[in-house]
Amino acid sequence: RDGTRSSDLTGDASCNGLRFGEQRISCTLRLRDDILLAKPWEGPMEEESIELIGADVECTGVVVTLSRNSVIQFAMAFDSERVAGL
């Protein structure tokens, strides 16, 4: 089992940020309560968790960014604006 609960919102995106580096990588995202879990599709990186409480969230088109103190912590690019807006 991958740890997904029936109440988790899940989806795929192209991600980058402090934890994954500058290049965008494909990952599966799970929103669980106030935590975003990101699991890269390939490579040695483990699933990362990003605390959402206190983060500034901005959605521009298909890109959603999470920042703290004006420093981008994580960015996600989705296939559609509808999905990004969720």
SVG drawing of the C-alpha trace seen along z (x, -y; Angstrom):
<svg xmlns="http://www.w3.org/2000/svg" viewBox="-12 -38 31 40">
<polyline fill="none" stroke="black" stroke-width="0.4" points="0.0,0.0 1.2,-3.5 -0.3,-5.2 -3.1,-6.9 -6.3,-7.3 -9.7,-7.5 -10.0,-11.2 -6.8,-12.2 -7.0,-14.4 -4.5,-13.0 -3.1,-14.1 0.0,-14.4 2.0,-17.5 5.3,-18.8 7.1,-20.0 10.1,-21.9 11.3,-23.8 13.8,-23.7 13.4,-20.0 13.5,-18.9 15.9,-21.4 15.5,-23.8 14.4,-21.4 10.8,-20.3 10.2,-16.6 7.0,-14.6 5.5,-13.7 2.3,-12.4 0.7,-14.7 -1.5,-13.9 -3.3,-16.5 -3.9,-15.2 -5.4,-17.7 -2.9,-20.5 0.1,-18.6 1.0,-18.2 2.9,-15.0 4.9,-14.8 6.4,-11.6 8.7,-11.8 7.9,-9.3 11.6,-8.4 14.9,-8.7 16.2,-8.1 14.2,-10.9 11.7,-9.8 8.3,-11.3 8.5,-14.8 5.9,-16.6 5.2,-20.3 3.4,-22.0 0.6,-24.2 -0.2,-26.1 1.4,-29.6 2.4,-29.2 1.4,-31.8 -0.4,-30.0 -0.6,-31.6 -2.3,-30.2 -1.4,-31.7 -2.9,-29.8 -1.8,-26.2 1.0,-26.9 0.5,-26.9 3.3,-28.1 3.8,-27.8 6.1,-30.3 7.2,-31.4 8.7,-34.9 8.6,-35.6 10.8,-32.5 9.2,-29.9 9.3,-26.6 7.5,-24.5 5.8,-25.0 3.5,-22.7 2.4,-22.9 -0.9,-21.1 -2.5,-20.1 -5.4,-22.5 -6.4,-25.7 -9.4,-23.9 -7.2,-21.4 -4.7,-24.0 -7.6,-26.0 -8.7,-23.1"/>
</svg>
